[in-house]
Every structure is written in C-alpha cells, then in structure tokens.
Amino acid sequence: MTRSGVHLQRRLPALVAGVLLVVSACSSSSPSSSPSPGATSPGATPPVATSPVATSGAGPVAGQFCSGMKITFFPGGAPGGGFETVVYNGAKAAQAAFGPDVTYQWSNWDPATMISQFSQSVATKPDGIAVMGHPGDDAFDPLITDAESQGIIVTVMNTELPKAEAQYGSAGTGYVGAVLHDAGASLATEAIKRGNLKSGDEVFVWGLKAQPGRGERTLGITDTLTAAGMNVDYLEIDAATNSDASLGVPIFTGFASSHPNVKAMFIDHGDLTSAIPTMMKAANLAAGSIFAAGFDMSPATVQGIKDGYISLVIDQQEFLQGFMAVEQLCLTKEFGFGGLFINTGAGFVDKSNIDAIAPLVTSQIR
C-alpha cells in the first residue's frame, strides 16, 4: 500500500475514535477534567471521567471499554524529564479513561535501550506496545514482525516507522506525533521570515541527523536553510548531551566563542531548547542577540520565551502522543480499528501566545 493510501485508510477510524472520546466524556455523571497542576510525577493519575455507560441498541460500551488489556508504553526519556513527563501524563489520562493495565519503560532516549526493552516487553506477552520510533525501521521492523506474529498490537509515537506503519496499519499500527521532516522545514521557514534571515547569513543547527528516522527533523531544518542560501554550521548532539542537556552548556559556549557572526540557532532537542537561556547567558549573549528556535514546551522554555532568549518554538503537543497511542491500542484490541495517523506538531509558540499556553505547560499538559 502507498503512503497516501495508508493516510486515506486512517481517516475514517480517526473520526470514529473522536466520536468515542466525545461519548466517553459526555456519558459520565460528572464533567471530565484535565490533569491538575502539580500531578506530574510518574505514578500520578490525572482525574478523568471513567464511569462506563451502556449505549442504546447494539453500540459499544463507553468509558473503560478496554479494562484488563495489558499495554507496555515507552514514554521516551527518564522519569521527571520535561518532554517525556507530558507524554507519560497523556498515557496515564488514557489509562484512567479507558481502563487498560499499563507498564511504563524509560529509555533515556537511547535507541539501543529502546530495542532491548522492546524485546524484553514482547517476552512478557502484553496485548499491545506503544513505542518511540527512534531506532528506525531497519532496527525495529524484525522485532515488530515477531510481536505481530504473536498477536501483540504495536503502535508508534513521536518518530515514524513508515515501513512498519504501512505493513501493519490494518492491524492497528498507527502513528501519533509530528511529521518530522515537515516540522523541521516549517520551523526553519518560519524563522527565516520572523528573524529576517537572508542568503549568506551564518546559522547554527544542533541536531540528531545521524539517527535514522529521528534525524529527519534535523534534515528538514538543514535542507530548508541550505535551499535559502544560508551558511549552515552543523553540530551533532552527542549521546551524553542527548540524555542530559546540562552537558551541552560548555559545548555551546565553545561554539559561540568561535562563531561570533551567527545570526540564528536551531536546536533540534526539547531539553536543549529549554536550556537556551542558560547557554546564552554562559556565552555572554544578550536576549534576542541571536534568533533562537527550537522544539517543545517546558516551564524553562516558557520563561525563556517571556525573557526574550527563545524566539520561536514548535509545540509537539506531546500529551496527545501519550493519550492517543493508548487509545489506538484500545480501539484496535476491542473494536478491530486500523491504525490512525495523527500529526500533533503543527503549532508555533512565541511571545504573542505564550501567556495563553503557559498555565497548561505548568500543569504539564502542553
């Protein structure tokens, strides 16, 4: 099946899933609510309406319709990390809403760890697994094929596995997250306009181009900047900094001191984006002296935008990645729905709208 065919196949199930969510929320005796501020540590369950109410006729039961289903879920990084905690909160909200039994596996964003943990998870024989696609199709697909042969539903978050999605879409392998190359290209295009960048300007890109699949977002940035005539200084994020953004501060200060003419920087990493103010202060760079663009929201990123250090951010709405991946597995297990394709990464955040989004970031919903 072609990629466009897979997308077309997924539109109808997406509409049905939306209807089920509305029915579930409206059928409770009290309104559903979002996670309360402060309920962000792993293990905390956001309050969600969960009372099952039978529909009339032969329709499905709303509410906790997949109670008892066993799911293994990969939030991505480490407990307490800014991005992955919001993914986790979304998964916990879906767990409360729909009733599955969910086990969480943390990987520190390491592709090799994701692969190892996936194999270990298959051995426990869950009904479904929600994975981050960072290792790429070549590494993941044989393992996914093995899981599918054992009747385990697999769905994908954050970084696509296009071949697996095409092969197992009818069996429930969907995708929820940004379309990575498009997201990188969109950020670069918007930054060129807002930052008044022009051909010949020197720009800095710090990304993960070497990672299969995940690197597509970095390529979207560099492809767009190169096509616009920019002089691109590229630096690969090393494994240590990928896991601990604080280790990137001396790397950035060293780069900045040797490249005084950089007009803009693009940070393809959520935690490093939140560290932009710290890095610029360490390099003695004033707020706004470089047009700084990056990804994902966090309290530190909110403050960085308000203070003028961070100019532009794409919000992946990662709460939806967690929530809808669990929903996907439940819908496939209980009703046989095929894979949904949901793009969560289309919105920009800057000083013009940060005040509206900030309370949701504090609550770790955005």
C-alpha positions in Angstrom: 0.0 0.0 0.0 1.3 3.5 -0.8 1.9 6.1 1.9 -1.1 8.1 0.7 -3.2 5.0 0.7 -2.3 4.4 4.4 -3.3 8.0 5.2 -6.7 7.6 3.4 -7.3 4.3 5.2 -6.8 6.0 8.5 -9.3 9.0 8.1 -12.5 7.1 8.9 -11.1 5.4 12.1 -9.9 8.8 13.3 -13.4 10.2 13.0 -14.8 7.2 14.9 -12.2 7.5 17.6 -13.1 11.2 18.0 -16.8 10.2 18.4 -15.9 7.6 21.0 -13.9 10.2 23.0 -16.9 12.6 23.0 -19.3 9.8 24.0 -16.9 8.7 26.8 -16.6 12.3 28.1 -20.3 13.1 27.9 -21.6 9.9 29.4 -20.2 10.4 32.9 -22.3 11.7 35.7 -19.7 14.5 36.2 -17.6 16.5 33.7 -14.2 15.1 32.7 -11.2 17.2 33.8 -7.6 17.7 32.8 -4.7 16.7 35.0 -4.5 19.0 38.0 -1.4 21.3 38.3 1.4 19.6 40.2 0.2 16.0 39.4 3.2 15.3 37.2 5.4 12.7 38.9 5.3 9.2 37.5 2.6 7.2 39.2 0.2 10.2 39.5 -3.1 9.6 37.7 -4.8 12.7 36.3 -8.6 12.9 37.2 -10.6 11.7 34.2 -14.2 10.7 33.9 -14.3 7.0 33.7 -17.8 5.8 34.5 -19.0 3.3 31.8 -22.4 3.9 30.5 -24.1 1.4 28.1 -25.3 2.9 24.8 -28.6 2.1 23.4 -29.0 -0.5 20.7 -26.0 -2.6 19.8 -23.4 0.1 20.2 -20.1 -0.3 22.2 -19.8 0.4 25.9 -18.3 3.9 26.5 -15.8 4.7 29.3 -13.3 2.0 30.4 -14.0 -0.2 27.4 -10.6 -1.9 27.4 -10.4 -2.7 31.1 -7.9 -5.6 31.6 -5.9 -5.0 28.4 -2.2 -5.3 29.1 -0.1 -2.5 27.5 3.6 -1.7 27.6 4.3 2.0 27.0 7.6 3.8 26.2 7.4 7.5 27.2 11.0 8.0 25.9 13.4 9.6 28.3 13.7 9.4 32.1 11.2 9.9 34.9 10.8 13.6 35.6 12.1 14.8 32.2 10.2 17.7 30.7 9.0 16.3 27.4 8.6 12.7 28.4 6.7 13.5 31.6 4.0 15.2 29.5 3.9 12.1 27.2 3.5 10.0 30.3 0.8 12.2 31.7 -1.2 11.7 28.5 -0.8 8.0 28.7 -1.9 8.0 32.3 -5.0 10.0 31.4 -5.9 7.5 28.7 -5.2 4.6 31.1 -7.7 6.2 33.6 -10.3 6.9 30.9 -10.2 3.5 29.1 -9.1 1.1 31.8 -6.0 -0.9 30.5 -3.3 -2.1 32.7 -0.2 -0.2 31.6 3.5 -0.8 32.3 6.0 2.0 31.6 9.5 1.6 30.3 12.0 4.5 30.3 14.9 4.6 27.9 16.9 7.8 28.4 16.3 8.4 24.7 18.8 5.7 23.8 17.8 3.8 20.7 19.7 0.7 21.7 17.9 0.7 25.0 14.5 1.0 23.2 15.3 -2.0 21.1 16.4 -4.1 24.1 13.4 -3.1 26.2 11.1 -3.9 23.3 12.4 -7.4 23.1 12.0 -7.8 26.8 8.5 -6.5 26.7 7.5 -8.9 23.9 8.6 -11.7 26.2 6.0 -10.6 28.8 3.3 -11.1 26.1 1.3 -7.9 26.5 -1.7 -7.2 24.3 -0.2 -4.1 22.9 3.0 -2.0 22.9 3.4 1.8 22.2 6.9 2.6 21.0 9.0 5.6 20.2 10.3 5.1 16.7 13.8 6.5 17.2 15.8 3.3 16.3 14.3 3.4 12.8 12.7 0.8 10.6 15.8 -1.3 9.9 16.3 -1.9 13.6 12.7 -2.2 14.7 10.8 -3.9 11.9 12.0 -7.5 12.5 11.1 -7.2 16.2 7.7 -5.7 15.3 7.1 -8.5 12.8 7.8 -11.0 15.6 5.5 -9.2 18.0 2.7 -9.1 15.5 3.1 -12.8 14.8 2.4 -13.4 18.5 -0.8 -11.3 18.3 0.7 -8.2 20.0 -0.5 -4.9 18.6 2.2 -2.3 18.1 1.7 1.4 17.5 4.2 4.2 17.1 4.8 7.6 18.7 7.0 10.7 18.2 9.2 9.3 15.4 7.7 7.4 12.5 8.4 3.9 11.4 6.9 4.3 7.9 7.5 0.7 6.7 6.0 -0.8 9.8 3.1 1.5 9.7 2.4 0.6 6.1 2.7 -3.1 6.7 0.7 -3.3 9.9 -1.7 -0.3 9.5 -4.7 -2.6 9.1 -3.7 -4.4 12.2 -3.6 -1.2 14.3 -0.1 0.2 13.8 -0.7 3.9 13.8 1.4 7.0 14.4 0.9 10.0 16.6 3.4 12.7 16.6 4.9 15.3 14.3 5.7 14.6 10.7 9.4 15.2 11.4 10.9 16.5 8.1 7.9 18.8 7.7 8.2 20.1 11.3 11.9 20.9 10.8 11.2 22.6 7.5 8.3 24.6 9.0 10.4 25.8 11.9 13.2 26.9 9.5 10.8 28.6 7.1 9.0 30.5 9.9 12.4 31.5 11.5 13.6 32.9 8.2 10.6 35.1 8.0 10.4 36.2 11.6 14.2 36.6 12.1 14.7 38.5 8.8 17.3 35.9 7.8 18.8 36.2 4.3 21.0 34.3 1.9 24.6 34.3 3.2 23.8 34.5 6.9 25.6 32.2 9.2 23.3 29.9 11.2 23.9 27.2 13.7 22.0 23.8 13.8 22.4 21.4 16.7 20.6 18.2 16.0 20.4 14.4 15.6 20.9 14.0 11.9 22.7 10.7 12.4 19.7 8.9 13.9 17.6 7.0 11.4 14.1 8.3 11.3 14.6 10.8 14.2 17.2 12.6 12.1 14.5 13.6 9.5 13.5 16.6 11.7 17.1 17.9 11.7 17.3 17.3 7.9 14.1 19.3 7.5 15.9 22.3 9.1 19.2 22.0 7.3 17.6 21.3 3.9 15.4 24.4 4.2 18.2 26.7 5.4 20.6 25.4 2.7 18.0 25.9 0.0 17.6 29.5 1.2 21.3 30.2 0.8 22.3 30.1 4.5 25.8 29.1 5.6 24.9 26.3 8.0 27.2 25.3 10.8 26.0 21.8 11.9 26.8 20.0 15.1 25.6 16.5 16.1 24.2 16.2 19.6 26.4 13.6 21.4 24.9 10.7 23.3 25.7 12.2 26.7 24.1 15.6 25.9 21.1 13.8 24.4 20.5 12.3 27.8 21.5 15.3 30.0 21.1 18.7 28.4 23.2 20.4 31.1 26.2 18.8 29.5 25.5 20.9 26.4 26.3 24.3 28.1 30.1 24.2 27.7 29.7 22.8 24.1 27.6 25.7 23.2 29.8 28.3 24.8 32.8 26.9 23.0 30.9 27.1 19.7 29.6 30.6 20.3 33.1 32.0 21.1 34.5 30.7 17.8 31.5 31.8 15.7 30.7 35.4 16.6 28.7 36.1 13.4 25.9 33.5 13.9 22.5 35.2 13.2 20.3 32.3 14.3 20.4 28.9 16.0 18.1 25.9 15.6 18.1 23.4 18.5 16.5 20.0 17.5 16.0 18.8 21.0 13.4 19.7 23.6 15.6 19.7 26.7 18.3 21.6 24.9 15.7 24.1 23.8 14.7 24.7 27.4 18.4 25.3 28.2 18.9 28.1 25.6 18.7 30.9 28.2 21.3 29.1 30.4 23.6 28.6 27.4 23.3 32.1 26.1 24.0 33.6 29.5 27.0 31.4 29.9 28.2 32.6 26.5 27.6 36.3 27.5 25.0 36.6 24.8 22.1 39.1 25.4 18.5 38.1 25.0 17.5 38.5 21.3 21.1 38.8 20.1 20.6 35.5 18.2 17.3 34.3 16.8 16.8 31.1 18.8 14.4 28.5 17.6 13.6 25.0 19.0 11.1 22.4 19.9 8.7 21.5 22.7 7.4 23.3 25.7 8.6 23.2 29.3 8.4 25.7 32.2 12.0 26.8 31.4 11.1 27.3 27.8 8.1 29.4 28.8 10.3 31.7 30.8 12.9 31.8 28.0 10.3 33.0 25.6 9.0 35.6 28.0 12.5 36.8 28.7 13.4 37.0 25.0 16.1 34.4 24.9 13.9 31.9 22.9 12.3 33.4 19.8 10.2 30.5 18.3 9.2 27.0 19.3 7.2 24.3 17.6 4.9 22.6 20.2 4.5 18.8 19.5 1.6 18.6 21.9 3.2 15.5 23.4 0.3 14.9 25.8 -1.7 13.8 22.8 1.1 11.4 21.8 0.7 9.5 25.1 -3.1 9.7 25.2 -3.8 8.7 21.6 -1.2 5.9 21.5 -3.0 4.2 24.4 -6.4 5.0 22.8 -5.1 3.4 19.5 -4.2 0.2 21.2 -7.5 0.0 23.0 -9.6 0.7 19.9 -7.7 -1.9 17.9 -7.9 -4.5 20.6 -11.6 -4.0 21.4 -13.1 -3.0 18.1 -10.5 -4.0 15.4 -9.9 -0.5 14.2 -6.9 0.1 11.9 -4.0 2.5 12.5 -4.7 6.2 12.9 -2.2 8.8 11.6 -2.3 11.9 13.8 0.0 14.9 13.3 0.5 16.7 16.6 3.3 19.1 15.6 1.8 22.0 13.6 1.6 24.9 16.1 4.1 27.7 16.8 4.7 29.4 20.2 6.3 32.8 20.7 5.7 35.9 22.8 2.4 36.6 21.1 0.7 33.5 22.5 2.8 32.3 25.4 0.6 33.7 28.1 -2.3 31.5 27.0 -0.2 28.4 26.8 1.9 28.9 30.0 -0.7 27.6 32.5 -1.0 24.3 30.5 2.7 23.9 30.5 2.8 24.4 34.3 0.2 21.6 34.5 2.4 19.5 32.2 -0.4 19.1 29.7 1.4 21.1 26.9 
